């Protein structure tokens, strides 16, 4: 039988592709002011992120509906948290759109923000009432409320909505403290994550740098005590990522690898802010060097993804319901 799209399961972590592209777009956007970088790379990446999100949404929705998984996606203890990327990506797109069309950007942002908060609340309720075992937890659980809240804080501050930015910063920060404690207990005391989920450990570096970026947007890019505290924990998590390189080598390539994209792009964005605020000598050269490395890395990740899609090895296959009598 010829393999078709119906032979594969499209999982919500596929939205990590558009999320990662948006993260790199943010980094290039930060470099426009910090290092006089051209604005066109950021524009191109935002357009690519939007197009990828739309294509993924259409394919994912069709796949979920035709395979009868509509009721099972959100409560799924492994993949359910990644569904929050569906509204989070357009939330970022709305902020990027606002300087060019304020009304359209605000509508996109606020609509996505409302959906993000509602979905995060619903998923939190699911986690409370379900009997999810600790070994089933993984850093992807940060996405609905921690990433959603902290990115909303950054977006609200960028749009000039001060009170909302403070509310969402508290929302994301407290969720990070609560979920982060559970996550580290899981990683410290339980068996290692299954190989396909190993890349999600990269998400551990995201909360302090995403919070740091949001804090810079809130406080007017001042290197105050809050920024320094977040920077200290970010440094630890970056060094931990280096220590985990050998562990990541055991992960098979697949959609999970895109967990690296946004997480590391957020580190880069935070680093660009620090270089600029501190007035580091040669910061423009360093910024361009980091951007070049990050852009090439994302291009390599995208190329490998497209190659594996062509080979039909990127997406998980569904079990063959009739292996003995397959059509030819």
N, C-alpha and C positions, 0 to 999 in steps of 0.2 A: 504494500500500500504506500502511496506517495505521501511523504510527510507534508502537512499543511500547518497553518498557524494554529489550528485547533488541536494539533498534537502537542502543543507546548502550553505551559502555564505561565502567564505574564503576572509577575509578582509586583506589589507596590513599591518595593525598593528600586524598581526601574526609574522612579521619579528622582532618584539620586543623581541621574545623569543631568537633567535640567537644573537640579539644585547645585550640583558641582560647577556647571557652567556659569550659573548666576553668582556663585561665590567668587569665581575668577573675575567676572565683570565688576564686582564690588572692589576687588583688589586694584584693578586698573583704574576704576573711578577714584579711589583714594589717592592714587599716584598722580592724578591730574593736578590736584592742588599741592600735594606734598613734593612732587618732583618735576612739575611742569611736563608731565607725560601727555601725549596726544590723547584726545577724547575718543577718537574713532575705534580703537580696540574695545573699549568698554561698550560702545554702541553696538558694535558687531556681535559681541558676546551676549548682550541683553536680547538682541533679536534672535540669536541662535538658541538661547535659553527658552524664549517664548515659543519658538517653533517646535523645539524638542518636547516641551511640556504639552503642547497641543497634540502633537503626533502620539506621544505616549498615552495621553488621556483617552484619545479615541481608540487606540489599540487595546488598552487595558480595560476600558469599559466594555467593549465588544467581547473580549475574552472572558471577563468575569460573568457577564450576562449569559453568553452562550454555553458556558460550562456550569451554570447554576450555582455560582459561588457567592452570590450577592449577600446572603445573610451570614456567610462565614468569614468574610475578609476582615472586618473590624475586630471581632473577638479573637482572631487567631493569635495565640500567645507569642508566636515567633515573628510573623510578618505584619500583624495588625498595627503596631506603632508606626510603621512606615507609611500608612495611609495618610498620616498628617502632612506628608510632603505635598499632597495634592493641593491643599489650600495655601500652604506656606510659600511655595514658589511664586504664585501670582501675587502674594502679598509683597514680595520683593520686587516683582515686576511693576507693581503699582507705584512704589516709591521711585523707581527709575523713570517711570513715565511722567510723573508729576511735573518735573521742570519743563516738559514739552507740551503737556496738556493737563493743567492742574485738575480740572473737573474729572476727566477720565482716570487720571492717576489716583485721585482720592476715592472715587467710586470703586475702582479695582482693589485698592488697599483696604478700605473699610469693610467691603464685602468679604474679602479673604480673611481679614482679621476676625470678624464675627464667626465665620465658619471654623477657623483655627481654634478659637477659644471654646466653641461649642463641642467640637470634636475632641479636644483635649479633655474637657470636662467629662464627656461621655466615656472616653477610654479610661480615665481615672476611676470612674464608677465601675467599669468592667473589671479592672484590676483588683479593686477592693472586694467585689462580691465573688470573683472567680477563685478557683483553687489552683492557681498557677504556682508551680513549684519553683523554688529559687534557682535551680540549674537552668530553667527555661528563660530566665531574664538575661538580657544583653544590653549594651549601651544604646541600642536603637530606641529604648524606652525614654531616652532624653528628648526625642524629637517632638512629640506632641505638645508638651507644656514648657520644657526648658528652652528648646530652640524656638518654638512658637512664641513664647513670652519675651525672650531676650531680643529676638529679631524684630518683634513688634515694638519693643521699647526704642530700638534704634530707628525704625521707620517712623514712629510717631514723633521722635525728637527731630528727625530730618525734616518732617513736614511742619514743624513748629507747634505741635500739640504737646505742650510741656506736661500738663497734668496726666494725660493718657500715657505718656512715656514713662512717668514715674510709677503709675499703676502697673503697667506691663513689665517694668523692670522688677518690681517686687514679686509679681506673679511668676516670672521666670526664675528669679534668684532663689526664692524659697523652694520652688519645685526642684531646682538643682541641688540644694542642700539635702532635701528629703530623698530624692531618687538617687543622688550621688552616693549617699551613705549605703543604701541598699545595693547599689551596683558594685561598689568596692568590696563589700562583704561577699557578694556573689563571686567576684573575680578572685578574691584572696582565699576563699575557703572551699569553693566548689571545683569540680573537674573543669578543665579547660573547655572553652566553647567549641562546638563542632567546627571543623575546618571551614565550611562555607560562611560561618558567622565570625570568623577571626578578624576580618577587616573592620567589623563594627567597633572594635576596641579603639580604632582611630577616632571615634566620636568622643572618647574621653577627653581629648585635647580641646574640643570645641567649646564647651561651656565657659571656661575662663576667658578665652579670646573673644568669643561672641559677646560676652558680658562686658569685656574691656572695650570693644568697639562701640557698644551701646552707651557705655559710660562716657566715652569721649564725645559722642553725639549729644549727650545730655548736658555735660558740664562745659561744653565749648572747647573741647580739646585741651584740657588742663591736666597736667601730670600731678594730680592731688593724691591724697592718701588712698582713696578708693581705687584709683587707677594703679597705684603701686602694689596694693594688696593683690588685686587681680593679676597683675603682671608677675608677681612672685609665684603664684600657683600655676600660671600658664607656663612659666619656665620649667617647673617640675614636670608638667605633663608633656612638654616638648621633648625633654630628655628621656622620659619614659618611652615615648614613641621610638626613639633611637634604639633603646634597649630591646624593643620588641621586633626589630627587623627580622631576626631569625625566626620568630614565631609566625610572622606574616607569610613567610615563604611556604608554610604548610597549607595555605589557603588556596583552593582551586580557583581559577579565574572565572568570574561570573558577575552578576549585577551587584553583589556585595562589595566588590572592589571600588565602586563609586562612592563608598563611605569615606574614602581617603580624600576625594576631590574637594568637597566643601570644607571639611574639617581643616585641611592643610591650607586652603585658600584663605580661610578665616584667620589662621595664624599669620599668613603673609600680610593680610590687611592690617592686623594689629601691629605687626612689626613695622610696616610703613608709617603708621601713626607715631609709633615710638621714635623712629629715626627722625621724623620731621619735628616733633615736639622738643626732642632733646637737642636738635640742631647738630646731629652727628656729622663730623667732617667726612666728605665723600658720600653723603647719604643718597644723592641722586644716582651715582654709579651703583651703589649697593641696591637701591630700589629697582633699577633697570635689570640688574643681574638676577635678583630674586624673581622678578616678573617674567624674565626670559625662561628661567628654569621651570617655574610653575606653568607657564603656557606650553612649553615643550612637553612637560609631564602630562598635562591634560590632553594634548594632541596625541601623545603615545597611547594613553588610556582609551581615547576615542577610536584610534586606529585599530587597537587590539579588539575592542568591542565590535566594531564593524566586521573585522575579519572572522571573529567567532560567530557572529550572526550569519555570515555567509556560509560558514562551515556547519551551521545548525548545532553549535555546541555551547552557545552562550546562555540560552534559556533552559530551565528544567523541563524535561519531557514528561508527559502524562504516561502512566502505565498503559501498555497495550491491552485493551479489553478482550481481544480475541487473537492471541498470538498464534494459535494453531490454525486458524482459518482466515488469515489475513488475505485481503484482496491484492491482486497483482495487476 
